[in-house]
Amino acid sequence: MLDGKENTHGITTSEKKTYTVDEIAALLNISMKSAYALVKSGQFHYIRAGRMIRVSKISFDKWLHE
């Protein structure tokens, strides 16, 4: 699992405010295609910044633990 691991910017996932779709796929052990479909399903909050998608860590973690 990604929790506690440091990324290239020196920030651990437990300190992050958002997840990337890559991180969602890794956390759930699913394909990128499935991760994009899940993100776009509207079950948790995400934002687009240009072409990048960032998923709210709080809303994702809440959804995951429900």
CHARMM internal coordinates of N, CA and C (Angstrom, degrees):
IC EDIT
DIST 1 N 1 CA 1.4466
DIST 1 CA 1 C 1.5301
ANGL 1 N 1 CA 1 C 109.19
DIST 1 C 2 N 1.2984
ANGL 1 CA 1 C 2 N 116.87
DIHE 1 N 1 CA 1 C 2 N 155.13
DIST 2 N 2 CA 1.4511
ANGL 1 C 2 N 2 CA 120.83
DIHE 1 CA 1 C 2 N 2 CA -175.04
DIST 2 CA 2 C 1.5195
ANGL 2 N 2 CA 2 C 113.94
DIHE 1 C 2 N 2 CA 2 C -80.39
DIST 2 C 3 N 1.3306
ANGL 2 CA 2 C 3 N 119.32
DIHE 2 N 2 CA 2 C 3 N -19.61
DIST 3 N 3 CA 1.4621
ANGL 2 C 3 N 3 CA 120.88
DIHE 2 CA 2 C 3 N 3 CA -174.05
DIST 3 CA 3 C 1.5216
ANGL 3 N 3 CA 3 C 110.94
DIHE 2 C 3 N 3 CA 3 C -54.67
DIST 3 C 4 N 1.3356
ANGL 3 CA 3 C 4 N 113.97
DIHE 3 N 3 CA 3 C 4 N 128.46
DIST 4 N 4 CA 1.4494
ANGL 3 C 4 N 4 CA 120.63
DIHE 3 CA 3 C 4 N 4 CA 176.22
DIST 4 CA 4 C 1.5091
ANGL 4 N 4 CA 4 C 114.29
DIHE 3 C 4 N 4 CA 4 C 88.78
DIST 4 C 5 N 1.3379
ANGL 4 CA 4 C 5 N 119.37
DIHE 4 N 4 CA 4 C 5 N -12.00
DIST 5 N 5 CA 1.4533
ANGL 4 C 5 N 5 CA 120.90
DIHE 4 CA 4 C 5 N 5 CA 179.10
DIST 5 CA 5 C 1.5179
ANGL 5 N 5 CA 5 C 109.96
DIHE 4 C 5 N 5 CA 5 C -81.25
DIST 5 C 6 N 1.3137
ANGL 5 CA 5 C 6 N 115.17
DIHE 5 N 5 CA 5 C 6 N 147.05
DIST 6 N 6 CA 1.4584
ANGL 5 C 6 N 6 CA 121.13
DIHE 5 CA 5 C 6 N 6 CA -176.98
DIST 6 CA 6 C 1.5281
ANGL 6 N 6 CA 6 C 109.76
DIHE 5 C 6 N 6 CA 6 C -91.37
DIST 6 C 7 N 1.3352
ANGL 6 CA 6 C 7 N 117.11
DIHE 6 N 6 CA 6 C 7 N 137.68
DIST 7 N 7 CA 1.4558
ANGL 6 C 7 N 7 CA 120.06
DIHE 6 CA 6 C 7 N 7 CA 175.77
DIST 7 CA 7 C 1.5202
ANGL 7 N 7 CA 7 C 109.64
DIHE 6 C 7 N 7 CA 7 C -92.43
DIST 7 C 8 N 1.3411
ANGL 7 CA 7 C 8 N 117.15
DIHE 7 N 7 CA 7 C 8 N -172.87
DIST 8 N 8 CA 1.4650
ANGL 7 C 8 N 8 CA 120.74
DIHE 7 CA 7 C 8 N 8 CA -175.61
DIST 8 CA 8 C 1.5240
ANGL 8 N 8 CA 8 C 113.21
DIHE 7 C 8 N 8 CA 8 C -69.16
DIST 8 C 9 N 1.3307
ANGL 8 CA 8 C 9 N 117.92
DIHE 8 N 8 CA 8 C 9 N -14.05
DIST 9 N 9 CA 1.4643
ANGL 8 C 9 N 9 CA 121.14
DIHE 8 CA 8 C 9 N 9 CA 179.27
DIST 9 CA 9 C 1.5276
ANGL 9 N 9 CA 9 C 111.82
DIHE 8 C 9 N 9 CA 9 C -98.53
DIST 9 C 10 N 1.3342
ANGL 9 CA 9 C 10 N 117.77
DIHE 9 N 9 CA 9 C 10 N 6.22
DIST 10 N 10 CA 1.4499
ANGL 9 C 10 N 10 CA 121.19
DIHE 9 CA 9 C 10 N 10 CA 178.04
DIST 10 CA 10 C 1.5221
ANGL 10 N 10 CA 10 C 114.10
DIHE 9 C 10 N 10 CA 10 C 79.62
DIST 10 C 11 N 1.3184
ANGL 10 CA 10 C 11 N 117.50
DIHE 10 N 10 CA 10 C 11 N 15.51
DIST 11 N 11 CA 1.4639
ANGL 10 C 11 N 11 CA 121.87
DIHE 10 CA 10 C 11 N 11 CA 179.86
DIST 11 CA 11 C 1.5238
ANGL 11 N 11 CA 11 C 108.25
DIHE 10 C 11 N 11 CA 11 C -107.09
DIST 11 C 12 N 1.3156
ANGL 11 CA 11 C 12 N 117.03
DIHE 11 N 11 CA 11 C 12 N 129.49
DIST 12 N 12 CA 1.4573
ANGL 11 C 12 N 12 CA 119.82
DIHE 11 CA 11 C 12 N 12 CA 176.72
DIST 12 CA 12 C 1.5180
ANGL 12 N 12 CA 12 C 109.42
DIHE 11 C 12 N 12 CA 12 C -80.48
DIST 12 C 13 N 1.3433
ANGL 12 CA 12 C 13 N 116.26
DIHE 12 N 12 CA 12 C 13 N 155.39
DIST 13 N 13 CA 1.4592
ANGL 12 C 13 N 13 CA 119.84
DIHE 12 CA 12 C 13 N 13 CA -178.56
DIST 13 CA 13 C 1.5171
ANGL 13 N 13 CA 13 C 111.34
DIHE 12 C 13 N 13 CA 13 C -63.48
DIST 13 C 14 N 1.3222
ANGL 13 CA 13 C 14 N 118.27
DIHE 13 N 13 CA 13 C 14 N -25.58
DIST 14 N 14 CA 1.4604
ANGL 13 C 14 N 14 CA 119.84
DIHE 13 CA 13 C 14 N 14 CA 178.12
DIST 14 CA 14 C 1.5322
ANGL 14 N 14 CA 14 C 111.60
DIHE 13 C 14 N 14 CA 14 C -70.80
DIST 14 C 15 N 1.3545
ANGL 14 CA 14 C 15 N 118.20
DIHE 14 N 14 CA 14 C 15 N -20.00
DIST 15 N 15 CA 1.4609
ANGL 14 C 15 N 15 CA 122.76
DIHE 14 CA 14 C 15 N 15 CA 178.31
DIST 15 CA 15 C 1.5214
ANGL 15 N 15 CA 15 C 112.44
DIHE 14 C 15 N 15 CA 15 C -92.78
DIST 15 C 16 N 1.3247
ANGL 15 CA 15 C 16 N 117.30
DIHE 15 N 15 CA 15 C 16 N -14.71
DIST 16 N 16 CA 1.4620
ANGL 15 C 16 N 16 CA 121.67
DIHE 15 CA 15 C 16 N 16 CA -174.41
DIST 16 CA 16 C 1.5182
ANGL 16 N 16 CA 16 C 111.91
DIHE 15 C 16 N 16 CA 16 C -70.57
DIST 16 C 17 N 1.3154
ANGL 16 CA 16 C 17 N 116.13
DIHE 16 N 16 CA 16 C 17 N 154.08
DIST 17 N 17 CA 1.4671
ANGL 16 C 17 N 17 CA 122.89
DIHE 16 CA 16 C 17 N 17 CA 175.83
DIST 17 CA 17 C 1.5204
ANGL 17 N 17 CA 17 C 111.23
DIHE 16 C 17 N 17 CA 17 C -98.00
DIST 17 C 18 N 1.3450
ANGL 17 CA 17 C 18 N 116.36
DIHE 17 N 17 CA 17 C 18 N -21.84
DIST 18 N 18 CA 1.4571
ANGL 17 C 18 N 18 CA 121.31
DIHE 17 CA 17 C 18 N 18 CA -178.65
DIST 18 CA 18 C 1.5244
ANGL 18 N 18 CA 18 C 110.75
DIHE 17 C 18 N 18 CA 18 C -136.44
DIST 18 C 19 N 1.3266
ANGL 18 CA 18 C 19 N 114.52
DIHE 18 N 18 CA 18 C 19 N 161.79
DIST 19 N 19 CA 1.4611
ANGL 18 C 19 N 19 CA 122.53
DIHE 18 CA 18 C 19 N 19 CA 171.17
DIST 19 CA 19 C 1.5135
ANGL 19 N 19 CA 19 C 108.49
DIHE 18 C 19 N 19 CA 19 C -114.52
DIST 19 C 20 N 1.3172
ANGL 19 CA 19 C 20 N 116.96
DIHE 19 N 19 CA 19 C 20 N 151.51
DIST 20 N 20 CA 1.4577
ANGL 19 C 20 N 20 CA 121.57
DIHE 19 CA 19 C 20 N 20 CA 169.04
DIST 20 CA 20 C 1.5300
ANGL 20 N 20 CA 20 C 107.72
DIHE 19 C 20 N 20 CA 20 C -87.05
DIST 20 C 21 N 1.3202
ANGL 20 CA 20 C 21 N 116.38
DIHE 20 N 20 CA 20 C 21 N 166.86
DIST 21 N 21 CA 1.4640
ANGL 20 C 21 N 21 CA 119.78
DIHE 20 CA 20 C 21 N 21 CA 176.83
DIST 21 CA 21 C 1.5293
ANGL 21 N 21 CA 21 C 109.58
DIHE 20 C 21 N 21 CA 21 C -64.79
DIST 21 C 22 N 1.3246
ANGL 21 CA 21 C 22 N 117.14
DIHE 21 N 21 CA 21 C 22 N -34.95
DIST 22 N 22 CA 1.4763
ANGL 21 C 22 N 22 CA 121.70
DIHE 21 CA 21 C 22 N 22 CA 174.36
DIST 22 CA 22 C 1.5251
ANGL 22 N 22 CA 22 C 110.93
DIHE 21 C 22 N 22 CA 22 C -56.23
DIST 22 C 23 N 1.3256
ANGL 22 CA 22 C 23 N 116.19
DIHE 22 N 22 CA 22 C 23 N -45.91
DIST 23 N 23 CA 1.4648
ANGL 22 C 23 N 23 CA 120.69
DIHE 22 CA 22 C 23 N 23 CA -178.94
DIST 23 CA 23 C 1.5327
ANGL 23 N 23 CA 23 C 111.14
DIHE 22 C 23 N 23 CA 23 C -67.08
DIST 23 C 24 N 1.3405
ANGL 23 CA 23 C 24 N 117.42
DIHE 23 N 23 CA 23 C 24 N -38.21
DIST 24 N 24 CA 1.4655
ANGL 23 C 24 N 24 CA 120.95
DIHE 23 CA 23 C 24 N 24 CA 176.89
DIST 24 CA 24 C 1.5221
ANGL 24 N 24 CA 24 C 109.46
DIHE 23 C 24 N 24 CA 24 C -60.67
DIST 24 C 25 N 1.3439
ANGL 24 CA 24 C 25 N 116.22
DIHE 24 N 24 CA 24 C 25 N -46.12
DIST 25 N 25 CA 1.4693
ANGL 24 C 25 N 25 CA 121.02
DIHE 24 CA 24 C 25 N 25 CA 179.41
DIST 25 CA 25 C 1.5313
ANGL 25 N 25 CA 25 C 110.76
DIHE 24 C 25 N 25 CA 25 C -59.85
DIST 25 C 26 N 1.3326
ANGL 25 CA 25 C 26 N 116.75
DIHE 25 N 25 CA 25 C 26 N -43.62
DIST 26 N 26 CA 1.4653
ANGL 25 C 26 N 26 CA 120.72
DIHE 25 CA 25 C 26 N 26 CA -179.49
DIST 26 CA 26 C 1.5315
ANGL 26 N 26 CA 26 C 111.65
DIHE 25 C 26 N 26 CA 26 C -67.71
DIST 26 C 27 N 1.3334
ANGL 26 CA 26 C 27 N 116.52
DIHE 26 N 26 CA 26 C 27 N -42.50
DIST 27 N 27 CA 1.4664
ANGL 26 C 27 N 27 CA 120.36
DIHE 26 CA 26 C 27 N 27 CA -179.98
DIST 27 CA 27 C 1.5269
ANGL 27 N 27 CA 27 C 111.84
DIHE 26 C 27 N 27 CA 27 C -60.50
DIST 27 C 28 N 1.3321
ANGL 27 CA 27 C 28 N 115.75
DIHE 27 N 27 CA 27 C 28 N -38.74
DIST 28 N 28 CA 1.4678
ANGL 27 C 28 N 28 CA 120.49
DIHE 27 CA 27 C 28 N 28 CA -176.22
DIST 28 CA 28 C 1.5293
ANGL 28 N 28 CA 28 C 113.35
DIHE 27 C 28 N 28 CA 28 C -97.08
DIST 28 C 29 N 1.3342
ANGL 28 CA 28 C 29 N 115.78
DIHE 28 N 28 CA 28 C 29 N -3.41
DIST 29 N 29 CA 1.4621
ANGL 28 C 29 N 29 CA 121.56
DIHE 28 CA 28 C 29 N 29 CA -178.15
DIST 29 CA 29 C 1.5298
ANGL 29 N 29 CA 29 C 110.77
DIHE 28 C 29 N 29 CA 29 C 55.32
DIST 29 C 30 N 1.3404
ANGL 29 CA 29 C 30 N 115.24
DIHE 29 N 29 CA 29 C 30 N 51.01
DIST 30 N 30 CA 1.4546
ANGL 29 C 30 N 30 CA 121.98
DIHE 29 CA 29 C 30 N 30 CA 178.96
DIST 30 CA 30 C 1.5262
ANGL 30 N 30 CA 30 C 109.07
DIHE 29 C 30 N 30 CA 30 C -126.75
DIST 30 C 31 N 1.3331
ANGL 30 CA 30 C 31 N 116.57
DIHE 30 N 30 CA 30 C 31 N 167.39
DIST 31 N 31 CA 1.4610
ANGL 30 C 31 N 31 CA 120.88
DIHE 30 CA 30 C 31 N 31 CA 179.58
DIST 31 CA 31 C 1.5262
ANGL 31 N 31 CA 31 C 110.42
DIHE 30 C 31 N 31 CA 31 C -71.57
DIST 31 C 32 N 1.3225
ANGL 31 CA 31 C 32 N 115.45
DIHE 31 N 31 CA 31 C 32 N 162.62
DIST 32 N 32 CA 1.4614
ANGL 31 C 32 N 32 CA 120.37
DIHE 31 CA 31 C 32 N 32 CA 176.78
DIST 32 CA 32 C 1.5262
ANGL 32 N 32 CA 32 C 110.43
DIHE 31 C 32 N 32 CA 32 C -63.16
DIST 32 C 33 N 1.3285
ANGL 32 CA 32 C 33 N 117.12
DIHE 32 N 32 CA 32 C 33 N -39.18
DIST 33 N 33 CA 1.4616
ANGL 32 C 33 N 33 CA 120.83
DIHE 32 CA 32 C 33 N 33 CA 178.80
DIST 33 CA 33 C 1.5248
ANGL 33 N 33 CA 33 C 110.31
DIHE 32 C 33 N 33 CA 33 C -59.76
DIST 33 C 34 N 1.3312
ANGL 33 CA 33 C 34 N 116.95
DIHE 33 N 33 CA 33 C 34 N -44.61
DIST 34 N 34 CA 1.4639
ANGL 33 C 34 N 34 CA 121.24
DIHE 33 CA 33 C 34 N 34 CA 178.10
DIST 34 CA 34 C 1.5201
ANGL 34 N 34 CA 34 C 111.37
DIHE 33 C 34 N 34 CA 34 C -66.35
DIST 34 C 35 N 1.3361
ANGL 34 CA 34 C 35 N 117.11
DIHE 34 N 34 CA 34 C 35 N -37.26
DIST 35 N 35 CA 1.4695
ANGL 34 C 35 N 35 CA 121.07
DIHE 34 CA 34 C 35 N 35 CA 179.44
DIST 35 CA 35 C 1.5259
ANGL 35 N 35 CA 35 C 110.56
DIHE 34 C 35 N 35 CA 35 C -65.39
DIST 35 C 36 N 1.3299
ANGL 35 CA 35 C 36 N 117.53
DIHE 35 N 35 CA 35 C 36 N -43.55
DIST 36 N 36 CA 1.4683
ANGL 35 C 36 N 36 CA 120.18
DIHE 35 CA 35 C 36 N 36 CA 177.44
DIST 36 CA 36 C 1.5269
ANGL 36 N 36 CA 36 C 110.65
DIHE 35 C 36 N 36 CA 36 C -62.67
DIST 36 C 37 N 1.3383
ANGL 36 CA 36 C 37 N 117.35
DIHE 36 N 36 CA 36 C 37 N -42.15
DIST 37 N 37 CA 1.4675
ANGL 36 C 37 N 37 CA 120.83
DIHE 36 CA 36 C 37 N 37 CA 178.88
DIST 37 CA 37 C 1.5270
ANGL 37 N 37 CA 37 C 110.38
DIHE 36 C 37 N 37 CA 37 C -62.50
DIST 37 C 38 N 1.3215
ANGL 37 CA 37 C 38 N 117.28
DIHE 37 N 37 CA 37 C 38 N -41.50
DIST 38 N 38 CA 1.4579
ANGL 37 C 38 N 38 CA 121.52
DIHE 37 CA 37 C 38 N 38 CA 179.34
DIST 38 CA 38 C 1.5245
ANGL 38 N 38 CA 38 C 110.90
DIHE 37 C 38 N 38 CA 38 C -64.39
DIST 38 C 39 N 1.3219
ANGL 38 CA 38 C 39 N 117.01
DIHE 38 N 38 CA 38 C 39 N -45.50
DIST 39 N 39 CA 1.4625
ANGL 38 C 39 N 39 CA 121.10
DIHE 38 CA 38 C 39 N 39 CA 179.74
DIST 39 CA 39 C 1.5267
ANGL 39 N 39 CA 39 C 110.17
DIHE 38 C 39 N 39 CA 39 C -60.09
DIST 39 C 40 N 1.3184
ANGL 39 CA 39 C 40 N 116.36
DIHE 39 N 39 CA 39 C 40 N -44.85
DIST 40 N 40 CA 1.4698
ANGL 39 C 40 N 40 CA 120.50
DIHE 39 CA 39 C 40 N 40 CA -177.18
DIST 40 CA 40 C 1.5258
ANGL 40 N 40 CA 40 C 113.19
DIHE 39 C 40 N 40 CA 40 C -77.23
DIST 40 C 41 N 1.3353
ANGL 40 CA 40 C 41 N 118.07
DIHE 40 N 40 CA 40 C 41 N -5.53
DIST 41 N 41 CA 1.4647
ANGL 40 C 41 N 41 CA 121.47
DIHE 40 CA 40 C 41 N 41 CA 179.74
DIST 41 CA 41 C 1.5318
ANGL 41 N 41 CA 41 C 112.54
DIHE 40 C 41 N 41 CA 41 C -72.92
DIST 41 C 42 N 1.3464
ANGL 41 CA 41 C 42 N 116.18
DIHE 41 N 41 CA 41 C 42 N -15.21
DIST 42 N 42 CA 1.4569
ANGL 41 C 42 N 42 CA 120.30
DIHE 41 CA 41 C 42 N 42 CA 176.71
DIST 42 CA 42 C 1.5193
ANGL 42 N 42 CA 42 C 114.72
DIHE 41 C 42 N 42 CA 42 C 84.15
DIST 42 C 43 N 1.3186
ANGL 42 CA 42 C 43 N 118.34
DIHE 42 N 42 CA 42 C 43 N 15.21
DIST 43 N 43 CA 1.4633
ANGL 42 C 43 N 43 CA 121.20
DIHE 42 CA 42 C 43 N 43 CA -178.64
DIST 43 CA 43 C 1.5275
ANGL 43 N 43 CA 43 C 112.73
DIHE 42 C 43 N 43 CA 43 C -78.76
DIST 43 C 44 N 1.3229
ANGL 43 CA 43 C 44 N 116.79
DIHE 43 N 43 CA 43 C 44 N -15.70
DIST 44 N 44 CA 1.4618
ANGL 43 C 44 N 44 CA 121.87
DIHE 43 CA 43 C 44 N 44 CA 175.59
DIST 44 CA 44 C 1.5189
ANGL 44 N 44 CA 44 C 107.91
DIHE 43 C 44 N 44 CA 44 C -150.54
DIST 44 C 45 N 1.3289
ANGL 44 CA 44 C 45 N 116.20
DIHE 44 N 44 CA 44 C 45 N 164.54
DIST 45 N 45 CA 1.4593
ANGL 44 C 45 N 45 CA 122.48
DIHE 44 CA 44 C 45 N 45 CA -172.94
DIST 45 CA 45 C 1.5250
ANGL 45 N 45 CA 45 C 111.53
DIHE 44 C 45 N 45 CA 45 C -79.67
DIST 45 C 46 N 1.3332
ANGL 45 CA 45 C 46 N 115.23
DIHE 45 N 45 CA 45 C 46 N 136.73
DIST 46 N 46 CA 1.4575
ANGL 45 C 46 N 46 CA 120.27
DIHE 45 CA 45 C 46 N 46 CA 172.31
DIST 46 CA 46 C 1.5239
ANGL 46 N 46 CA 46 C 109.06
DIHE 45 C 46 N 46 CA 46 C -142.58
DIST 46 C 47 N 1.3199
ANGL 46 CA 46 C 47 N 115.13
DIHE 46 N 46 CA 46 C 47 N 161.21
DIST 47 N 47 CA 1.4556
ANGL 46 C 47 N 47 CA 120.59
DIHE 46 CA 46 C 47 N 47 CA 176.28
DIST 47 CA 47 C 1.5219
ANGL 47 N 47 CA 47 C 108.57
DIHE 46 C 47 N 47 CA 47 C -128.41
DIST 47 C 48 N 1.3111
ANGL 47 CA 47 C 48 N 114.50
DIHE 47 N 47 CA 47 C 48 N 156.02
DIST 48 N 48 CA 1.4552
ANGL 47 C 48 N 48 CA 121.11
DIHE 47 CA 47 C 48 N 48 CA 173.47
DIST 48 CA 48 C 1.5222
ANGL 48 N 48 CA 48 C 107.75
DIHE 47 C 48 N 48 CA 48 C -109.88
DIST 48 C 49 N 1.3031
ANGL 48 CA 48 C 49 N 116.11
DIHE 48 N 48 CA 48 C 49 N 134.85
DIST 49 N 49 CA 1.4604
ANGL 48 C 49 N 49 CA 122.47
DIHE 48 CA 48 C 49 N 49 CA 173.63
DIST 49 CA 49 C 1.5261
ANGL 49 N 49 CA 49 C 105.21
DIHE 48 C 49 N 49 CA 49 C -124.79
DIST 49 C 50 N 1.3166
ANGL 49 CA 49 C 50 N 115.19
DIHE 49 N 49 CA 49 C 50 N 93.30
DIST 50 N 50 CA 1.4620
ANGL 49 C 50 N 50 CA 119.01
DIHE 49 CA 49 C 50 N 50 CA -172.12
DIST 50 CA 50 C 1.5149
ANGL 50 N 50 CA 50 C 108.27
DIHE 49 C 50 N 50 CA 50 C 68.48
DIST 50 C 51 N 1.3081
ANGL 50 CA 50 C 51 N 116.54
DIHE 50 N 50 CA 50 C 51 N -121.99
DIST 51 N 51 CA 1.4675
ANGL 50 C 51 N 51 CA 120.93
DIHE 50 CA 50 C 51 N 51 CA 178.40
DIST 51 CA 51 C 1.5222
ANGL 51 N 51 CA 51 C 112.64
DIHE 50 C 51 N 51 CA 51 C -91.82
DIST 51 C 52 N 1.3256
ANGL 51 CA 51 C 52 N 116.95
DIHE 51 N 51 CA 51 C 52 N -8.65
DIST 52 N 52 CA 1.4665
ANGL 51 C 52 N 52 CA 120.73
DIHE 51 CA 51 C 52 N 52 CA -177.46
DIST 52 CA 52 C 1.5202
ANGL 52 N 52 CA 52 C 110.69
DIHE 51 C 52 N 52 CA 52 C -84.09
DIST 52 C 53 N 1.3234
ANGL 52 CA 52 C 53 N 115.64
DIHE 52 N 52 CA 52 C 53 N 143.35
DIST 53 N 53 CA 1.4617
ANGL 52 C 53 N 53 CA 122.39
DIHE 52 CA 52 C 53 N 53 CA 174.68
DIST 53 CA 53 C 1.5184
ANGL 53 N 53 CA 53 C 106.96
DIHE 52 C 53 N 53 CA 53 C -114.00
DIST 53 C 54 N 1.3225
ANGL 53 CA 53 C 54 N 116.03
DIHE 53 N 53 CA 53 C 54 N 130.87
DIST 54 N 54 CA 1.4622
ANGL 53 C 54 N 54 CA 121.84
DIHE 53 CA 53 C 54 N 54 CA 176.04
DIST 54 CA 54 C 1.5160
ANGL 54 N 54 CA 54 C 108.19
DIHE 53 C 54 N 54 CA 54 C -124.60
DIST 54 C 55 N 1.3361
ANGL 54 CA 54 C 55 N 115.58
DIHE 54 N 54 CA 54 C 55 N 128.05
DIST 55 N 55 CA 1.4581
ANGL 54 C 55 N 55 CA 122.98
DIHE 54 CA 54 C 55 N 55 CA -177.18
DIST 55 CA 55 C 1.5265
ANGL 55 N 55 CA 55 C 108.73
DIHE 54 C 55 N 55 CA 55 C -99.43
DIST 55 C 56 N 1.3250
ANGL 55 CA 55 C 56 N 116.40
DIHE 55 N 55 CA 55 C 56 N 131.36
DIST 56 N 56 CA 1.4560
ANGL 55 C 56 N 56 CA 121.11
DIHE 55 CA 55 C 56 N 56 CA 177.39
DIST 56 CA 56 C 1.5278
ANGL 56 N 56 CA 56 C 109.45
DIHE 55 C 56 N 56 CA 56 C -60.55
DIST 56 C 57 N 1.3197
ANGL 56 CA 56 C 57 N 116.15
DIHE 56 N 56 CA 56 C 57 N 121.43
DIST 57 N 57 CA 1.4652
ANGL 56 C 57 N 57 CA 121.07
DIHE 56 CA 56 C 57 N 57 CA 179.86
DIST 57 CA 57 C 1.5269
ANGL 57 N 57 CA 57 C 110.51
DIHE 56 C 57 N 57 CA 57 C -61.42
DIST 57 C 58 N 1.3310
ANGL 57 CA 57 C 58 N 117.01
DIHE 57 N 57 CA 57 C 58 N -42.02
DIST 58 N 58 CA 1.4663
ANGL 57 C 58 N 58 CA 120.65
DIHE 57 CA 57 C 58 N 58 CA -178.58
DIST 58 CA 58 C 1.5231
ANGL 58 N 58 CA 58 C 110.90
DIHE 57 C 58 N 58 CA 58 C -62.09
DIST 58 C 59 N 1.3348
ANGL 58 CA 58 C 59 N 117.37
DIHE 58 N 58 CA 58 C 59 N -48.57
DIST 59 N 59 CA 1.4657
ANGL 58 C 59 N 59 CA 119.01
DIHE 58 CA 58 C 59 N 59 CA -177.34
DIST 59 CA 59 C 1.5276
ANGL 59 N 59 CA 59 C 111.34
DIHE 58 C 59 N 59 CA 59 C -70.27
DIST 59 C 60 N 1.3449
ANGL 59 CA 59 C 60 N 117.65
DIHE 59 N 59 CA 59 C 60 N -36.08
DIST 60 N 60 CA 1.4613
ANGL 59 C 60 N 60 CA 119.89
DIHE 59 CA 59 C 60 N 60 CA 177.88
DIST 60 CA 60 C 1.5222
ANGL 60 N 60 CA 60 C 110.96
DIHE 59 C 60 N 60 CA 60 C -65.91
DIST 60 C 61 N 1.3342
ANGL 60 CA 60 C 61 N 116.54
DIHE 60 N 60 CA 60 C 61 N -47.42
DIST 61 N 61 CA 1.4674
ANGL 60 C 61 N 61 CA 120.41
DIHE 60 CA 60 C 61 N 61 CA -179.43
DIST 61 CA 61 C 1.5256
ANGL 61 N 61 CA 61 C 110.84
DIHE 60 C 61 N 61 CA 61 C -62.04
DIST 61 C 62 N 1.3224
ANGL 61 CA 61 C 62 N 117.08
DIHE 61 N 61 CA 61 C 62 N -38.94
DIST 62 N 62 CA 1.4728
ANGL 61 C 62 N 62 CA 121.09
DIHE 61 CA 61 C 62 N 62 CA 177.02
DIST 62 CA 62 C 1.5279
ANGL 62 N 62 CA 62 C 110.25
DIHE 61 C 62 N 62 CA 62 C -62.59
DIST 62 C 63 N 1.3476
ANGL 62 CA 62 C 63 N 116.76
DIHE 62 N 62 CA 62 C 63 N -46.82
DIST 63 N 63 CA 1.4619
ANGL 62 C 63 N 63 CA 121.15
DIHE 62 CA 62 C 63 N 63 CA 178.05
DIST 63 CA 63 C 1.5339
ANGL 63 N 63 CA 63 C 110.38
DIHE 62 C 63 N 63 CA 63 C -60.48
DIST 63 C 64 N 1.3092
ANGL 63 CA 63 C 64 N 117.62
DIHE 63 N 63 CA 63 C 64 N -43.89
DIST 64 N 64 CA 1.4631
ANGL 63 C 64 N 64 CA 122.55
DIHE 63 CA 63 C 64 N 64 CA -176.88
DIST 64 CA 64 C 1.5314
ANGL 64 N 64 CA 64 C 111.58
DIHE 63 C 64 N 64 CA 64 C -62.99
DIST 64 C 65 N 1.3234
ANGL 64 CA 64 C 65 N 116.94
DIHE 64 N 64 CA 64 C 65 N -36.85
DIST 65 N 65 CA 1.4654
ANGL 64 C 65 N 65 CA 120.75
DIHE 64 CA 64 C 65 N 65 CA -174.84
DIST 65 CA 65 C 1.5300
ANGL 65 N 65 CA 65 C 113.84
DIHE 64 C 65 N 65 CA 65 C -92.49
DIST 65 C 66 N 1.3377
ANGL 65 CA 65 C 66 N 116.67
DIHE 65 N 65 CA 65 C 66 N -1.02
DIST 66 N 66 CA 1.4776
ANGL 65 C 66 N 66 CA 119.09
DIHE 65 CA 65 C 66 N 66 CA 177.89
DIST 66 CA 66 C 1.5012
ANGL 66 N 66 CA 66 C 111.27
DIHE 65 C 66 N 66 CA 66 C -80.73
END
COOR INIT
IC SEED 1 N 1 CA 1 C
IC BUILD
